[in-house]
Amino acid sequence: MTGNSASELACARQPKPPRLFTLILLTALSVLPVNLILPSLPEIAADLHTDPALVALSVAAYAALTAFAEIIGGALSDRFGRRPVVLVSLAIFILASAGCALAGNIHVFLFFRTLQAAIAACFSIALVIVKESWGGQKAASKFGYLAMGWAVAPMVGPTIGGAVSELFGWRANFVMFAALGAIMLALAAHEIRDEAGVQRSHAHGYLASYRLLLGSPRFLIYAACMACSMGTLYVFLAGAPLVMNEALGGSSAKLGLYMGMVPAGFILGSYLAGRYASHMPIAGVLIAGRTLTCTGLLGGLALAVAGITAPPAFFAACIFIGIGNGLTMPAANSGILAVQPDLAGTAAGLAAAVSVGGGAVIASIAGLLLDEASTGRELLCVILIPATSALLTAGLAGLLDRRKTVAA
């Protein structure tokens, strides 16, 4: 066989990567169910003749189970391939959505709502597909565009869910989920292909894979940066309503409008990552994102110390939380997936769980320092703790990458 023939054969064995648009839709669908049904909770409770607090479990339990689904789904994709895990996750999601729509009592509803969390595995796997399809710094750029879809879906979800519920009833939301899942299943079946002839690694058992990743300094540093970044966001989300409610005259509409500045900042940061991350080292993007966050928060703190405590000044500083996270998450995910390429799915799922879980722990600890008597200045000081920690871990990531480059 000639060199040209071998090259042509190798190219023929490489499947065409899925469109980035398809992967953006996949990640958006994976997070859309988290809060789309929030406006429908009272209607669900009334229709199923149950306690509203029990219906609220459908949101809290779903959010908790997404981490489990990401960990398991990522590990399974390393062993059996990306395509089958995506297709099975989508199939379970479709059936679960139909089950929720047909549920006649709260127990059946909660059972199928729990199964809906299977879709969460698709988020981590989409990241891995991007990494394997584009690779290198281009992957960090593509992650930025995926993150935009991941951010927009939860923002518009409650609005869409409320409108659909009001027009057609709460069950229509789950019919919509099933329809979207079916469309996504058709797209995924057509576009997502595992490499022909690739044998998935069986060298590591599941527990051994987790030990290997958790024993890697690079994995731990990138995951810690993600957890501290998420913690920065969670502290803001928990603290801002406490300290700004009175200043806004108790207006929920105004509070929601101001708090929406941070997700908008995340979309901007994700766009910047998509636009420029391919031209910068991964650690450089991390450091830039964390520096922007700390600079913005310090600017807000300086204004507060100077006596400028109006809500616009506070929230203008906090928008840099979103911008920084929008830059951080795509870059950190790119670094995570490069730690152990044969365990990319496991790494993506584990990192997602660590970042969300770690962020929740940080927010819980910060909650002990805040109450309704806290001021915006005090909240900014508390937010700066995880924000500074994230900047330090970004700096450590830069040092590790520099040492790796020198050693190479």
N, C-alpha and C positions, 0 to 999 in steps of 0.2 A: 504493500500500500504506500503510495507516494505521500510526501508531507502535505501537499495540498488536499489530497483525498482525506487524510486523517483529520485535517483542520475542518474540512467541510462536514465530516461525520460528527465531529465534536460539536459544531455549531447546530447541526440538525438535532442533536440530543438535548440541546438547551431549549426548554419551552419558552415561549414568548411571555414576558412578565405581564401581570395584570395591569390594567390602567390605574394610574394613581387615583383617578376619580372614583374607581370602584373601591379601592382601599379606604379612601376618605369616607365614603358612604358606610362601609363596614364598621369603621371606628365610631362614626356618629350613631349608628344603630345600636352599638354595644353599650352606649351610655344614655341613650334617649329614655329607656324605661325607668331610670332611677327616679326622676321627678315629674315625668309627664302626667302622672295620675294624681298629683297632689291636689289640684282643684276638685277632683272627683271624690275624695275620701269621704266627705259627709254624705254624699249621695249613695256611695257603696254601703256605708254603715246602715243607712236607712232602708235600702232595698234588701239587704241581707239580714236585717233585724238583729244587729249586733252592736257591741260597744265601739264607739269611734276609736278608742285607744287600741283595741284589738286590730282594727283595720290599719291603724298607723304602723303596726308591725310589718305590714306588707312593704313599707318603705325602708324601715330600719333593717329588717332581716335581709331584704334584697341587697342593700348596700354592703352588709357584712359578708354575704355569700359571694359577692363579686370577686373579692380577694381570693377566696378558696377556688373559684372557677378559673381565675387567671393562673394560679399556681399549678393546678392539675392540668388545665388545658395546654399550658406551655410545655410541661414535661411530656405529656402524651404526644405533642406535635414533634418533639425531638425523636421520639421512638417510632411513630407511625406515619409521620409526614404532616405537612401543614394542611393540605387539601382535605383529607378525611376528617380531621378534627374540626375544621371550619364548617364543613357540610353537616356533620353530626350536631354541632352546637346550634347551627341555624335550624335544623330539623326539630330539635328539642324545643327551641324557642317558639317555633310556629305552633307546635302541638300544645305547649304550655299556654301560649296566648289564647288559643281557641278554648282551652280548658277554663281559663279565667273568664272568658266571655260567656261561657255556658254554666258557670258555677251557680249552684242553687243555695249554697250556705257558705259561711265564712271558712269552714275547715277545708272544703274543696278549693275555695278561692286561694287560701294561703298556700296550699300544697302546690297548685299550678303556678302561683306567683313565685314561689321558691325555685321551681324548675326554670322559670324565665331567666334566672341569673346565668344559665349556661351560655348565653350570648356574650357575657363578659370576656370569655376566653378569646374571642375574636379580636379584641383590641390588641393584646400582647402579640398574637400571631400575625396580625397585620404589620406590626413593627418589624417582626422577624422577616416577613416576606419582602418588605422594603429593603432591609439590610442585605438580604440575599440577592435581590434583583438589581440593586444599584451599587451597593457597597461603598466603603470609604466615606469621605466627607460629603459626597452627594447624598448619602443616606440621611445625614443630619439635616440637610436641606429639605428632603422629602418629609422627614418627621415633622418639620415645622408646619407644612401644609396639612398633615394629618391632625396635628394638634389644633389647628383652626377648626376643623370639623368637630373634634372632640369638645371644643369650648362652645361652639355655637349651638350644638344640639341641646345641652341642658338649659341654655338661655331661652330658647324659643319653645322648649318642650311644654312647660306649664301653660303657656299662652295657647298653643295648639290643643293641648289636652282639655283645657277649660272650654274652648270654643266647640270642640267636637262633643264633649259631654253635654253642654247646654243644648246643642242642636239635636243630638241623636241619642243621648243617654250614655252613662258611663261604660256600658259594655261595648259601645262602638269604638272606644279607644283600643280595646284589646283585639277587636276585629281588624282595626288599622294596623296594629302590631303584627298580626298574623299575615296580613297582605304585604306589608313592608318586608317581613321575613321571607316570604315566598319570592318576592322580586329579587331580594338579595341572594337567596339560595340559587336562583337561576343564573344571576350574574357570576356568582362564585364558582358554580359548576362549570360555566363556560370559560372563565378566565384564569382561575387559580389552578396551576399545575405544579406538581412536584417534579424535580429533575428526574429524567428517565435514567434508570440504572443506579440511582443513588441508594446506597444501603445506609439506613439510619443507624446511628451508634447505639450499640447495646453494651458498650464497655463499662458503663457506670449504671448501677442501680439507682432508683429514684433518690433514696436517702444519701447515697454516695455522691450523687450529682449536687445535691444541696450542700453537703459538707465541702465539696470541692469549691463551689462558688463562694460560700461563706468564709472559706479559708483564704480567699484571694483579696489582698489589700486593695487592688484596683476596684473590684466589685464593691467592697464595703465602702470605699470612699465615694464612689459615684452614687451608690444607694443612699448613703448618709446625706449627700448633697440634695438628693431628691426629697428625702424625708424632711430635712430642715426647711427646704423650699415650700413643701406642702404644709408644714407646721406654721410657717409664716402666714400663709393664706388662711389656714384654719383659725389661727388666733385672731386675725382680722375679722373673719366672718362671725366668730363668736362674740368678739368684743365691741365691734362697731355699733350694733343695735343698743348695747348697754349704755355706751357713753355719748351717743349722738341722738338718741331718741328725744330727749328733752329739748336739745338745741333745735331740733326740727319740728318742735311743737307737737310731737306724738304722731306725726303724719307718716303712715306706712308707705304711702305712694312716694313721698319725697325720699324716704330712707331707701326704698327699693331702687329709685332712680340713681341716687348717689352710689349705692353699693354696686350697681351695674357697671360703674366705671372700671372696676377691677377686672371683671371678665372681658370687658372691651379692651383693657390693657393687655390681657393675655392673648387675645386675638392679634393685636398689633405686634406683640413680641414674637408670636408664632410666625406671623408673616415675615418679620425681619429675619428669623431663623431660616425660613424657607428661601428667602432672597439672598442671604449673605453667608449662611453657615458653610456652604461648599467652598468658600474662599478663605476660611479661617480654621486653625486647629480647633479640635473639639474643646480642649481645656480653655482655649481663648474665648470661645463663645460662652462657656460656663462662667468664667471670671467676669466677662462683660455683663452678663445678665445679673449676677449677684452684686456687682458693683453698682449697677443702675438702681437696684432695689435699695441697697443701703444708702446710696446718695440721696434718693428721693425721700426716704424716711427721715434721714438726718436733716434734710431741708425742712420737712414738716415739723420736726421737733424744734428746730431753730425758730421757726415762725411761732410755734406755741409758747416757747420761752419768752419771745418778744411780746407776747400778749395777743397774737393773732390766732384766735381759736375758733373762728367761724367754720362751719361744716365744709364750705368749698375748699378752704386751705387744707383741712385734714384729709379730705378725700382726694385732692389733687396729689398729695404726697403718697397716698396709698395706691394710686393707680400704678405706681412703679412696682408694686408687688406683682401685679398682673403682667406687666411688661417683662420683668425679670424672670418670672416663671415661664413665660412663653418662650424665652430664649433658652432657659435652663433645661426644661424637660426634653426637648428634641436632642440636644447635645448630650445630656446625661444618658438617655436611652441608647444613643449611638455608641457611647463608651461602654455601657453595660454589655451590649451585644457582641462587642469585640473582645471581651475578656476570655471567653471560652467558646469559640465559634461553633463547635459541635454540640454545645448545650445552649444555643441561643434562645430557644423557646423557653427552656427552664429558667434561664437568666431573666428574660423579659417578664415572665409571670411572677417570679420571686421578687424582683425589683419593684414591680407594681404594688405587690402586697406590702413590702417593707415600707415603701414611700407613703402609702395611705395609712397603714397602721402606725408607723412612726410619727407621721403628722398628727394623727389623732391623739397619740400619747402626749406630744408636745402641747397641743391645744388644751388637753385636760390639765396638765401641770400649770399652764399659764392661767387657766380659769381660776386657780386658787389665789392668784394675785389680783384679780379684777372683780369688781362688783358694780352695782348701779351708781355708787358714789364716785367711781373712778372717772378721771378726766381724759380728754383726748391726748394730752401730753403723757400721762401715765401709760395709756395703751400703746402709744408709739414707742415708748421705752421698752415695754414688754415685747412688742413685735420685733424690735431690733435684736433681741437675743437670738431667736432662731435664724433671723436674716444674716446676722454676723457669723453665726456658726456655718451657715450655708456658704458664705464667702470664703471662710477658712478652709472648708473641705474642697471648694473649687480650686483654691490655691494649692492644696495638697495634690489634687488630681493633675494640675499643671506640672508639679515637681516630678510626679511619677512618670508622666508621659515624656518629660524631658530626659529623665534617666534612661527610659526605654529607648529613646531615639539615640542617645549617646552610646548606649550599649550595643545597639544595632550597627 
